[in-house]
């Protein structure tokens, strides 16, 4: 599966897999989530 840097993703893309932080058990976003501007900016801010 192809991995991409969050900074390069345009709004409207859909996650194929859940997004988790490295070393953490919790999930940030579930598979099927459609990324919008706000979500992308927040992920960049937290280093997701």
SVG drawing of the C-alpha trace seen along z (x, -y; Angstrom):
<svg xmlns="http://www.w3.org/2000/svg" viewBox="-15 -24 21 26">
<polyline fill="none" stroke="black" stroke-width="0.4" points="0.0,0.0 1.2,-3.5 2.1,-5.9 2.1,-9.6 3.1,-12.5 0.2,-14.3 1.4,-17.7 1.1,-16.4 -2.6,-15.2 -5.3,-17.4 -8.7,-17.7 -11.2,-15.1 -9.0,-12.1 -10.3,-9.0 -8.2,-7.0 -7.8,-3.4 -6.5,-2.4 -6.9,-3.7 -4.5,-6.5 -2.6,-5.9 0.3,-7.7 3.5,-5.8 3.9,-4.4 0.3,-5.0 -2.6,-2.6 -5.4,-5.0 -6.6,-5.7 -6.6,-9.2 -8.9,-8.6 -10.7,-5.5 -10.5,-4.0 -13.0,-5.6 -12.6,-9.1 -12.7,-11.8 -10.0,-14.3 -11.0,-18.0 -8.9,-21.2 -9.4,-21.4 -8.4,-17.8 -5.3,-18.0 -4.2,-21.2 -4.7,-19.6 -2.8,-16.4 0.2,-18.5 0.1,-20.5 0.3,-17.3 2.8,-15.6 0.3,-12.9"/>
</svg>
